[in-house]
């Protein structure tokens, strides 16, 4: 006959359940207070060190053509896997499709004085903080600032 389990070992102490419930309530109230106060959840951006408007087009054999949006000049052509480039652009393009926005508006690549690098889609307000993905991945975009490092007055 199997041994009977001690009933006391099957229950969670009431104080632990109450403490977890209280922690959950305090957390939810804190989040609600921040959201309702209008306080920004992330820190303000550092000043712009360099900025460039870019367009990305599908090229031959699955490549991605990178264009300067202001001049129309072809800056680069990326072929092969380019996993990070394709994945980051796919996320932004998906948001445009959901909102019915075409490929017309340019993306803004912004380098900040604190070293951060942001790819911004002004058409949707979506942004990717590229340095969050590591120096190797952000270097994919950072190289396109090298030819045009004058800060833009547009924000």
C-alpha positions as a Markdown table, in Angstrom:
| # | Residue | x | y | z |
|---|---|---|---|---|
| 1 | Unk | 0.0 | 0.0 | 0.0 |
| 2 | Unk | 1.4 | 3.4 | -1.0 |
| 3 | Unk | 2.5 | 5.6 | 1.8 |
| 4 | Unk | 0.1 | 8.4 | 2.6 |
| 5 | Unk | 1.4 | 11.9 | 2.0 |
| 6 | Unk | 1.4 | 14.2 | 4.9 |
| 7 | Unk | -1.3 | 16.8 | 4.3 |
| 8 | Unk | 0.8 | 19.6 | 5.7 |
| 9 | Unk | 3.4 | 19.1 | 3.0 |
| 10 | Unk | 0.8 | 19.6 | 0.2 |
| 11 | Unk | -0.3 | 23.1 | 1.2 |
| 12 | Unk | 1.4 | 26.4 | 0.7 |
| 13 | Unk | 1.6 | 28.6 | 3.8 |
| 14 | Unk | -1.1 | 31.2 | 3.8 |
| 15 | Unk | 1.4 | 34.0 | 4.6 |
| 16 | Unk | 3.3 | 33.1 | 1.4 |
| 17 | Unk | 0.2 | 33.3 | -0.7 |
| 18 | Unk | -0.8 | 36.6 | 0.9 |
| 19 | Unk | 2.7 | 38.1 | 0.3 |
| 20 | Unk | 2.7 | 37.1 | -3.4 |
| 21 | Unk | -0.8 | 38.6 | -3.8 |
| 22 | Unk | 0.3 | 41.8 | -2.1 |
| 23 | Unk | 3.5 | 42.0 | -4.3 |
| 24 | Unk | 1.3 | 41.5 | -7.5 |
| 25 | Unk | -1.1 | 44.3 | -6.4 |
| 26 | Unk | 1.7 | 46.7 | -5.6 |
| 27 | Unk | 3.4 | 46.0 | -8.9 |
| 28 | Unk | 0.2 | 46.5 | -10.9 |
| 29 | Unk | -0.5 | 49.8 | -9.0 |
| 30 | Unk | 3.0 | 51.0 | -9.7 |
| 31 | Unk | 2.7 | 50.3 | -13.4 |
| 32 | Unk | -0.7 | 52.0 | -13.5 |
| 33 | Unk | 0.6 | 55.1 | -11.7 |
| 34 | Unk | 3.5 | 55.5 | -14.1 |
| 35 | Unk | 1.3 | 55.0 | -17.2 |
| 36 | Unk | -1.3 | 57.5 | -15.9 |
| 37 | Unk | 1.2 | 60.1 | -14.9 |
| 38 | Unk | 2.6 | 60.4 | -18.4 |
| 39 | Unk | 6.1 | 59.8 | -17.1 |
| 40 | Unk | 8.3 | 58.4 | -19.9 |
| 41 | Unk | 9.2 | 54.8 | -19.3 |
| 42 | Unk | 12.6 | 55.1 | -21.0 |
| 43 | Unk | 15.3 | 57.8 | -20.6 |
| 44 | Unk | 15.4 | 60.8 | -22.9 |
| 45 | Unk | 17.5 | 60.6 | -26.0 |
| 46 | Unk | 21.0 | 62.1 | -26.0 |
| 47 | Unk | 21.6 | 64.8 | -28.6 |
| 48 | Unk | 22.1 | 63.7 | -32.2 |
| 49 | Unk | 25.7 | 63.3 | -33.3 |
| 50 | Unk | 24.9 | 62.1 | -36.9 |
| 51 | Unk | 21.8 | 61.3 | -38.8 |
| 52 | Unk | 21.0 | 59.9 | -42.2 |
| 53 | Unk | 17.7 | 59.3 | -44.1 |
| 54 | Unk | 17.7 | 55.8 | -45.7 |
| 55 | Unk | 15.6 | 53.8 | -48.0 |
| 56 | Unk | 15.8 | 50.0 | -48.4 |
| 57 | Unk | 14.8 | 48.2 | -51.5 |
| 58 | Unk | 14.8 | 44.6 | -52.5 |
| 59 | Unk | 17.5 | 44.1 | -55.0 |
| 60 | Unk | 18.4 | 41.3 | -57.5 |
| 61 | Unk | 19.0 | 37.8 | -56.2 |
| 62 | Unk | 17.6 | 38.6 | -52.8 |
| 63 | Unk | 20.0 | 41.5 | -52.0 |
| 64 | Unk | 19.0 | 44.6 | -50.2 |
| 65 | Unk | 19.9 | 47.9 | -51.8 |
| 66 | Unk | 20.5 | 50.8 | -49.4 |
| 67 | Unk | 19.8 | 54.3 | -50.7 |
| 68 | Unk | 20.4 | 57.8 | -49.3 |
| 69 | Unk | 16.8 | 59.0 | -49.2 |
| 70 | Unk | 17.7 | 62.7 | -49.8 |
| 71 | Unk | 19.9 | 62.3 | -52.8 |
| 72 | Unk | 18.7 | 58.9 | -54.1 |
| 73 | Unk | 22.3 | 57.8 | -54.2 |
| 74 | Unk | 23.0 | 54.0 | -53.9 |
| 75 | Unk | 25.0 | 53.7 | -50.7 |
| 76 | Unk | 25.4 | 49.9 | -50.5 |
| 77 | Unk | 24.0 | 46.6 | -51.6 |
| 78 | Unk | 23.8 | 43.8 | -49.0 |
| 79 | Unk | 23.7 | 40.3 | -50.2 |
| 80 | Unk | 23.8 | 36.9 | -48.6 |
| 81 | Unk | 22.1 | 36.1 | -45.3 |
| 82 | Unk | 22.3 | 39.6 | -43.7 |
| 83 | Unk | 20.1 | 38.1 | -40.9 |
| 84 | Unk | 20.1 | 41.1 | -38.6 |
| 85 | Unk | 19.5 | 43.6 | -41.3 |
| 86 | Unk | 16.6 | 41.6 | -42.8 |
| 87 | Unk | 15.1 | 40.8 | -39.4 |
| 88 | Unk | 15.2 | 44.4 | -38.1 |
| 89 | Unk | 13.8 | 45.8 | -41.3 |
| 90 | Unk | 11.1 | 43.1 | -41.4 |
| 91 | Unk | 9.9 | 44.2 | -37.9 |
| 92 | Unk | 9.5 | 47.8 | -39.1 |
| 93 | Unk | 8.0 | 47.0 | -42.4 |
| 94 | Unk | 5.4 | 44.7 | -40.8 |
| 95 | Unk | 4.3 | 47.6 | -38.6 |
| 96 | Unk | 3.9 | 49.8 | -41.8 |
| 97 | Unk | 1.8 | 47.1 | -43.5 |
| 98 | Unk | -0.5 | 46.9 | -40.4 |
| 99 | Unk | -1.1 | 50.6 | -40.7 |
| 100 | Unk | -1.5 | 50.7 | -44.5 |
| 101 | Unk | 1.7 | 52.7 | -45.0 |
| 102 | Unk | 3.8 | 51.9 | -48.1 |
| 103 | Unk | 7.5 | 51.9 | -48.6 |
| 104 | Unk | 7.7 | 55.6 | -49.5 |
| 105 | Unk | 8.7 | 57.3 | -46.3 |
| 106 | Unk | 12.4 | 57.0 | -45.4 |
| 107 | Unk | 13.8 | 55.6 | -42.2 |
| 108 | Unk | 16.1 | 57.7 | -40.0 |
| 109 | Unk | 19.4 | 56.3 | -38.8 |
| 110 | Unk | 20.5 | 58.4 | -35.8 |
| 111 | Unk | 23.7 | 58.2 | -33.9 |
| 112 | Unk | 23.6 | 59.8 | -30.4 |
| 113 | Unk | 26.4 | 61.5 | -28.5 |
| 114 | Unk | 26.2 | 58.8 | -25.9 |
| 115 | Unk | 27.1 | 56.1 | -28.4 |
| 116 | Unk | 23.6 | 54.8 | -29.0 |
| 117 | Unk | 22.3 | 54.1 | -32.5 |
| 118 | Unk | 18.6 | 54.2 | -33.4 |
| 119 | Unk | 16.8 | 53.2 | -36.5 |
| 120 | Unk | 13.6 | 55.3 | -36.5 |
| 121 | Unk | 10.5 | 55.0 | -38.7 |
| 122 | Unk | 8.9 | 58.4 | -38.6 |
| 123 | Unk | 5.9 | 57.1 | -40.5 |
| 124 | Unk | 4.9 | 54.8 | -37.6 |
| 125 | Unk | 6.9 | 56.2 | -34.6 |
| 126 | Unk | 8.5 | 52.7 | -34.2 |
| 127 | Unk | 12.2 | 52.6 | -33.3 |
| 128 | Unk | 14.9 | 50.1 | -32.9 |
| 129 | Unk | 17.7 | 50.9 | -30.5 |
| 130 | Unk | 20.4 | 49.0 | -32.5 |
| 131 | Unk | 23.1 | 49.1 | -29.8 |
| 132 | Unk | 20.9 | 46.7 | -27.8 |
| 133 | Unk | 21.7 | 44.0 | -30.3 |
| 134 | Unk | 25.5 | 44.2 | -29.7 |
| 135 | Unk | 28.4 | 46.0 | -31.5 |
| 136 | Unk | 28.6 | 43.5 | -34.4 |
| 137 | Unk | 24.9 | 43.9 | -35.3 |
| 138 | Unk | 24.8 | 47.7 | -34.8 |
| 139 | Unk | 27.9 | 48.0 | -37.0 |
| 140 | Unk | 25.8 | 46.8 | -40.0 |
| 141 | Unk | 24.0 | 50.1 | -39.8 |
| 142 | Unk | 26.7 | 52.3 | -38.3 |
| 143 | Unk | 28.8 | 52.0 | -41.4 |
| 144 | Unk | 26.2 | 54.0 | -43.4 |
| 145 | Unk | 26.7 | 57.0 | -41.2 |
| 146 | Unk | 30.4 | 57.2 | -42.1 |
| 147 | Unk | 29.8 | 58.9 | -45.4 |
| 148 | Unk | 27.5 | 61.6 | -44.0 |
| 149 | Unk | 28.3 | 62.6 | -40.5 |
| 150 | Unk | 26.8 | 66.1 | -40.4 |
| 151 | Unk | 23.9 | 66.2 | -37.9 |
| 152 | Unk | 20.6 | 66.9 | -39.4 |
| 153 | Unk | 18.5 | 69.7 | -38.0 |
| 154 | Unk | 15.3 | 67.6 | -38.4 |
| 155 | Unk | 14.3 | 65.6 | -35.4 |
